[in-house]
Amino acid sequence: MINKKLIMTLILAAFIMQPILAQTVTKTGTTAAKFLSIGVGARANAMGGAYSSVANDVSAIYWNPAGIASVNETQTLFTYTKMFADININYFGFVIPAGDYGTFGASVTALNVGDMDVTTEFLPEGTGEKFSAGSYAFTLSYAKFITENFAVGANVKYIRESIYNSSASGIAFDIGTIFTTPFYGIKFASSISNYGSKMQMSGDDLLIRHDPDPQRAGNNQTIDAFYKTDKFELPLRLQIGISRDFKILDEHRLTLAIDATHPNDNNQWVNVGSEISLFNDLISLRGGYKTLFLKDTQEGLTLGAGIKYDGLGFFKISVDYSYQQLKFLDNMHSFSIMLGF
């Protein structure tokens, strides 16, 4: 049976987080590499992003690097997320346990918007040329149990964004912890993501011809110069979460989770999620809600399901799907395949 005290704890935690949402300055749209704020992994997305304390597979590299310490087998994960306006995100990651030395991992995240037509003031229908834009993150991870119930993990990642002949790059770090408390098996997690250098666009597209003194006759009117762009911070994110598993009979499990998120480019919000796994994780059904208490949010309901098969002996396979509701744009769909060896 679900403990009534735990339910009250989850409800109170949500209401305690609500007062901090009263800030008036959101700084929305003021960070670079915003693709780093898009969740990866169909399981986590289906649970509304309330995953920092649940994270126990390859996708933990994104949500909370401490989570990969719980992985006791070599795992690989591929995720495809179809977004609006022909934008898609691909994620590939793997983790390798190394016993007493901890757990190592790596991942690649790639956002692609496809080819677009080059247009000008005089050729608004296009010049016949094409250009593309993309965002990439390459991550190395490490995690280890400090005690039997306390794990810590960290990421270092290289980030690059490009459009046509210009680009920006930076380095960022993540750090996270997961603590399994002695209170009803509740897990408590905290993580800081994307702490690093500012990003500044540069490249041939910013090259111009400049006349330093238009009022002076006879000077060089065609000096090569570059526009200087501003430097923008990365989307820093602090996340705190709690969760608990409930055993239902001998073969079924229910997980409830709640996360509070504090970003540097928006007000705070709360994500809630749940997962019910049947027949020892053979089939999983998931649901959640994103950005509770956030004013003018575009996100909301999340749903998903997964199936896991480990009867092949030498490896396990999991296939997961998630649906994420958006208010004005096309809804998002994620598909994941995870292999365990």
C-alpha positions in Angstrom: 0.0 0.0 0.0 1.1 3.5 -0.7 2.1 5.3 2.5 -0.1 8.3 3.3 2.8 10.1 4.9 4.7 9.9 1.6 1.8 11.3 -0.4 1.5 14.2 2.0 5.3 14.8 1.7 5.1 15.0 -2.1 2.1 17.4 -2.0 3.8 19.6 0.6 7.0 19.6 -1.3 5.2 20.9 -4.4 3.5 23.7 -2.4 6.8 24.7 -0.7 8.3 25.2 -4.1 5.5 27.3 -5.3 6.3 30.6 -3.5 9.7 30.9 -5.2 7.9 31.1 -8.5 6.9 34.7 -7.8 9.9 36.3 -9.5 9.1 38.9 -12.2 12.4 38.9 -14.2 12.6 35.7 -16.2 15.6 36.3 -18.6 13.7 34.1 -21.1 15.6 33.8 -24.3 18.9 35.1 -23.0 21.0 31.9 -23.1 22.9 30.1 -25.8 22.8 26.4 -26.6 19.2 26.2 -25.5 19.0 22.6 -27.0 20.7 21.6 -23.7 17.4 22.2 -22.0 15.5 19.6 -24.1 15.2 16.3 -22.2 16.5 13.1 -23.7 15.3 9.6 -23.3 11.7 8.5 -23.9 11.3 7.1 -20.4 12.3 10.3 -18.7 10.3 12.5 -21.0 7.2 10.3 -20.5 7.6 10.9 -16.8 7.4 14.6 -17.2 11.1 15.2 -16.7 10.8 14.3 -13.0 13.8 12.0 -13.4 16.8 13.4 -11.4 16.2 10.9 -8.5 14.9 8.1 -10.7 17.8 8.1 -13.2 19.3 4.7 -13.3 20.2 4.1 -17.0 22.2 5.7 -19.7 20.0 8.7 -20.0 21.2 9.6 -16.4 24.2 11.2 -18.2 21.8 14.0 -19.1 19.4 14.2 -16.1 21.8 13.4 -13.2 25.3 11.9 -13.8 25.2 10.3 -10.4 22.6 7.9 -11.7 24.9 5.9 -13.9 26.6 4.6 -10.7 23.5 2.3 -10.4 24.1 0.8 -13.8 25.5 -2.7 -13.3 25.9 -3.7 -17.0 27.2 -2.1 -20.2 24.4 -0.1 -21.7 23.9 1.8 -24.9 21.0 4.1 -25.7 19.8 5.7 -28.9 17.0 8.3 -28.8 15.2 10.1 -31.6 13.0 13.1 -30.7 10.8 14.6 -33.4 10.0 18.2 -32.7 8.1 21.0 -34.5 9.2 22.7 -37.8 11.2 19.7 -39.0 13.6 20.0 -36.0 14.8 16.7 -34.5 17.2 15.7 -31.8 19.3 12.5 -31.8 21.1 11.2 -28.7 23.5 8.4 -28.3 25.1 7.3 -25.1 26.8 4.4 -23.4 28.0 3.5 -19.9 30.6 0.9 -18.7 30.7 -0.2 -15.1 34.3 -0.6 -13.8 33.7 -2.2 -10.4 35.4 -0.4 -7.5 36.7 2.2 -9.9 33.2 3.5 -10.6 31.2 3.9 -13.8 32.3 5.6 -17.0 30.1 7.0 -19.7 29.9 9.1 -22.8 27.2 10.6 -25.0 26.6 12.7 -28.1 23.6 15.0 -28.5 22.8 16.5 -32.0 20.1 18.9 -32.9 19.4 19.3 -36.6 17.1 21.7 -38.5 17.7 20.5 -42.0 18.8 22.5 -45.1 17.3 26.0 -45.7 17.3 28.3 -48.7 19.6 31.3 -48.7 17.6 34.4 -49.3 18.5 38.1 -49.8 16.8 41.4 -49.9 16.7 41.3 -53.7 16.1 37.5 -54.0 13.5 36.8 -51.3 12.6 33.5 -53.0 16.1 32.2 -52.7 19.5 32.4 -54.4 19.7 28.7 -55.2 22.1 28.1 -52.4 21.4 26.2 -49.2 22.6 26.5 -45.6 22.2 24.5 -42.5 22.3 24.9 -38.7 23.0 22.5 -35.9 23.8 22.2 -32.2 26.0 19.5 -30.7 27.2 18.3 -27.3 29.9 15.7 -26.6 29.9 14.5 -23.0 32.2 12.4 -20.8 30.8 11.1 -17.5 32.0 9.5 -14.3 30.1 8.3 -11.2 30.7 6.3 -8.1 29.0 5.3 -4.9 30.7 7.0 -2.0 28.7 5.0 0.5 26.2 2.2 0.0 23.4 4.7 -0.3 25.1 7.8 -1.7 26.3 8.3 -5.3 28.0 11.3 -6.9 28.7 11.9 -10.6 30.1 14.5 -12.9 30.1 15.4 -16.6 32.4 17.5 -18.8 31.1 18.4 -22.2 32.1 20.3 -25.3 29.3 22.3 -26.9 29.2 23.7 -30.4 26.5 25.6 -32.3 26.8 26.5 -36.0 24.8 28.3 -38.7 26.0 28.6 -42.2 29.7 29.8 -41.9 29.6 30.9 -38.3 29.8 29.0 -35.1 30.2 29.2 -31.3 31.6 26.7 -28.8 32.1 26.3 -25.1 32.9 23.9 -22.3 30.4 23.0 -19.5 30.3 20.8 -16.4 27.5 18.9 -14.6 27.5 17.5 -11.1 24.9 15.5 -9.3 24.1 13.4 -6.3 21.6 10.7 -5.4 20.9 9.7 -1.8 18.7 6.8 -0.8 17.3 7.9 2.5 16.4 5.6 5.4 12.8 6.9 5.3 10.6 4.5 3.4 13.3 4.1 0.7 12.8 7.7 -0.6 15.5 8.9 -2.9 16.7 12.5 -2.8 18.7 13.9 -5.7 20.3 17.2 -6.6 22.1 18.3 -9.8 23.6 21.3 -11.4 23.8 21.3 -15.2 25.6 23.4 -17.8 27.9 25.4 -15.6 30.6 26.7 -17.9 31.9 29.3 -20.4 29.9 31.8 -22.3 29.4 31.3 -26.0 30.1 33.9 -28.7 29.4 33.6 -32.5 32.2 34.1 -34.9 33.0 33.2 -38.5 33.1 34.3 -42.1 29.4 35.4 -42.1 30.4 38.3 -39.8 33.1 39.6 -42.2 32.3 43.0 -43.6 33.9 45.8 -45.6 34.3 48.9 -43.4 35.2 52.6 -43.9 36.6 53.8 -40.6 36.2 57.5 -41.5 33.5 58.2 -44.2 34.1 61.9 -43.9 37.7 61.7 -44.9 38.5 61.6 -48.7 41.2 59.4 -50.0 41.3 56.9 -47.2 40.9 53.1 -47.6 37.1 52.5 -47.8 37.3 48.7 -47.9 39.0 47.6 -44.8 38.2 44.0 -43.8 36.5 43.9 -40.4 34.3 41.6 -38.3 31.1 42.3 -36.4 31.5 41.5 -32.7 28.7 39.6 -31.2 27.7 39.4 -27.6 28.7 36.5 -25.3 25.8 34.5 -23.9 25.6 32.2 -20.9 24.7 28.6 -21.1 21.3 27.4 -19.8 22.4 26.7 -16.2 19.9 24.5 -14.3 19.6 23.5 -10.7 17.3 20.5 -10.1 16.2 18.9 -6.9 14.1 15.7 -6.9 12.5 13.0 -4.7 11.0 9.7 -5.6 10.0 6.4 -4.2 9.3 2.9 -5.6 6.3 0.9 -4.3 6.2 -2.9 -4.7 2.8 -4.2 -5.8 2.5 -7.9 -5.3 5.7 -9.6 -6.4 6.0 -8.7 -10.0 4.7 -5.1 -10.3 6.2 -1.7 -9.3 4.9 1.8 -9.0 7.3 4.8 -9.0 6.3 8.3 -8.1 8.6 11.3 -8.6 8.7 15.1 -8.3 11.4 17.5 -9.4 11.8 21.2 -8.8 13.8 23.1 -11.4 15.5 26.5 -11.1 17.0 27.7 -14.4 18.9 30.9 -15.1 16.7 31.9 -18.0 13.2 31.5 -16.6 11.2 31.2 -13.5 11.1 28.0 -11.4 8.8 25.1 -12.0 7.9 21.7 -10.8 7.7 18.4 -12.8 5.8 15.4 -11.6 5.9 11.9 -13.0 4.9 8.3 -12.4 5.7 4.9 -13.8 4.0 1.5 -13.3 6.0 -1.5 -14.4 4.3 -4.8 -14.8 5.6 -8.4 -14.8 9.1 -7.5 -13.6 9.5 -4.5 -15.9 8.3 -6.4 -19.0 5.8 -3.6 -19.7 5.8 -0.1 -18.4 3.2 2.7 -18.5 4.2 6.2 -17.7 2.7 9.7 -17.3 3.6 13.1 -16.0 3.1 16.8 -16.2 5.8 19.4 -16.9 6.3 23.0 -15.7 3.7 23.2 -13.0 3.4 26.7 -11.5 5.2 28.3 -14.4 3.3 31.2 -15.9 2.6 31.1 -19.7 4.1 27.6 -20.0 3.9 25.9 -23.4 4.4 22.4 -22.0 2.1 20.1 -20.1 0.9 16.5 -20.2 3.4 13.7 -21.0 2.6 10.1 -21.6 4.5 7.0 -22.7 5.1 3.3 -22.6 7.9 0.8 -22.9 8.7 -2.9 -23.2 11.7 -4.7 -22.0 12.9 -8.2 -23.0 15.8 -10.0 -21.5 15.1 -13.6 -22.6 17.9 -13.6 -25.1 20.5 -14.4 -22.5 23.5 -12.4 -23.7 21.8 -9.0 -23.9 18.6 -7.1 -22.9 16.6 -4.8 -25.1 14.2 -2.0 -24.2 12.0 0.0 -26.5 10.3 3.1 -25.2 8.0 5.9 -26.6 6.9 9.2 -25.1 4.4 11.9 -26.1 4.9 15.5 -24.9 2.0 18.0 -25.3 2.8 21.5 -26.4 0.3 24.4 -26.3 0.9 26.1 -29.6 3.5 24.1 -31.5 3.3 20.5 -32.8 3.5 17.9 -30.0 6.8 16.1 -29.5 7.4 12.4 -29.9 10.4 10.5 -28.6 11.6 6.9 -29.4 14.4 5.1 -27.6 16.1 1.8 -27.9 18.4 0.6 -25.1 20.6 -2.4 -25.1 22.2 -4.0 -22.0 25.1 -6.5 -22.1 
